Amino acid sequence: MSDRWDAVVVGAGPAGAATALLLARAGAEVLLLDRARFPRHKPCSEYLSPGTTAILKRLGGGVLDAVERASHAKVYGMKVVAPDGAAMSGRFAGAYSYALPRATFDTILVRAAERAGAVVREGVTVADLVWDGAAVAGVVTRSGNGQRVTCHARIVVGADGLRSVVARRLGLVRSSAPRRLAFTAHVGDVGGVDGLGELHVGDLGYVGLGPVGGGVTTVALVLPLRAVRASGRDYRGGTGFCAELERFPGLAGRFDPRRLVRDVLVTGPFAQWSRQAAADGVLLVGDAADFFDPFTGQGIYAALRGAELAAECLIPGLVSGIPGGRGPLPATALAPYLRARRRAFTGKWLLERLIGVGVGSPALTNRVVRRLARRPDLADLLVGATGNIVPARRVLAPSLLAQLLW
Ligand SMILES: Cc1cc2nc3c(=O)[nH]c(=O)nc-3n(C[C@H](O)[C@H](O)[C@H](O)COP(=O)(O)OP(=O)(O)OC[C@H]3O[C@@H](n4cnc5c(N)ncnc54)[C@H](O)[C@@H]3O)c2cc1C
């Protein structure tokens, strides 16, 4: 069996659903595929950085109203606790972030893409790419009953997350230290949770937690891959998971393993990216293009902003016709997407790498957190930059970086 589309979008997480929504609304024939069926869970701390709200508004289609109507929490800033117990907190000046289960949020986006005109197929796994010479010209899918379908497209959008099969088939995937894994859970009745997200850094790894509405707290335990292997412990059971949380001074006594309201999900290792986010007939967006580390909580923002940049670049070629006629869009037509990504994300990439590597050093984390505890102005600025409401370059100025250390 075979069918033909302007765009096939692989993966219906935030990156894929938003790209499909924007392309379909502009008049393109779009097929959106996901191996999961929605609602589905996704290992995540489930906080939408405050900069995300403006994108949800721009997406339209009732997305922001649906988030507002869903059970959610509001987060007004971040608290960071260092390995030596020092603590700092920063506020999102005049803003807040929504926090809600990914099962709910991602389903809102998928249904909005469908309403915009995208055809959505769930429970369908993309197994391979279809080639036309050196250009990608479609995908081969496999569904639960073993049926294989070839879907031809002028553009394949790889939005299939951290383990992107699209990026892997292109041979573009690279990885680096720190190789961390995450275990995420939903826990009820966690003590001391207020309107701030919390990040607790330990000698080995860190924990991020925050409310997601309905009295539930999402908890992400992030550990180096080598530490998980060396320990031989099973963090996927409630008891092992909660026992590990007790090692963090600010978390001891706050979790009851009997109050886990969902299985512990595992994902990683991270620090993986694609050497090039576009090639003939194919473009990568969201985690499929790059995902370094979850500490700064910017992944959903990057997925949605990346979708906007991808759609801006693709719409003229798909809807108004031209580059490549009816064939795959050539890489030259996708170059504006690469340039736009660099402009939009270079500061974010640097910031998340500095922070992601920095939290691997307990001495450095102790020093910076103590410094920020004495300088609430700097703490607000840094938290605003990770929340995508302050340009990252303001924090990356050498004079400011020096103030964080001395
Ligand atoms: C522990 C942890 C905590 C995090 N916390 C936050 C946070 O608080 N805030 C934040 O903004 N970001 C956070 N992130 C990052 C965020 O989860 C990701 O950046 C975001 O989900 C990226 O969206 P995406 O659409 O690119 O990929 P995903 O959300 O991963 O979606 C990819 C989709 O592709 C589908 N798929 C995969 N392979 C195939 C295939 N072969 N065929 C068909 N479908 C396929 C999957 O089923 C999935 O639905 C966190 C990440 C982790 C690991």
The ligand as an ORCA input file, in Angstrom:
! r2SCAN-3c Opt
* xyz 0 1
  C      13.399     13.939     32.678
  C      12.980     15.006     31.721
  C      12.379     16.150     32.182
  C      12.000     17.147     31.300
  N      11.349     18.239     31.781
  C      10.973     19.219     30.952
  C      10.215     20.330     31.422
  O       9.841     20.407     32.585
  N       9.904     21.300     30.535
  C      10.292     21.238     29.223
  O       9.994     22.161     28.464
  N      10.963     20.182     28.737
  C      11.302     19.166     29.560
  N      11.937     18.064     29.063
  C      12.212     17.989     27.625
  C      10.957     17.647     26.840
  O      10.345     16.502     27.381
  C      11.313     17.400     25.372
  O      12.250     18.361     24.945
  C      10.067     17.461     24.483
  O       9.211     16.391     24.792
  C      10.468     17.401     23.016
  O       9.323     17.271     22.224
  P       9.400     16.477     20.830
  O       8.083     16.659     20.205
  O      10.623     16.847     20.117
  O       9.624     14.950     21.235
  P       8.673     13.945     22.102
  O       7.838     14.710     23.039
  O       9.618     12.928     22.624
  O       7.733     13.316     20.999
  C       8.243     12.389     20.065
  C       7.085     11.529     19.580
  O       7.572     10.687     18.527
  C       6.992      9.410     18.645
  N       7.887      8.469     17.973
  C       9.160      8.143     18.315
  N       9.673      7.265     17.436
  C       8.712      7.037     16.515
  C       8.638      6.217     15.349
  N       9.692      5.464     14.937
  N       7.492      6.191     14.643
  C       6.420      6.953     15.033
  N       6.429      7.743     16.128
  C       7.573      7.788     16.851
  C       6.883      9.185     20.145
  O       5.876      8.234     20.456
  C       6.525     10.594     20.641
  O       5.141     10.778     20.763
  C      12.290     17.032     29.915
  C      12.897     15.878     29.445
  C      13.231     14.863     30.314
  C      13.857     13.629     29.781
*
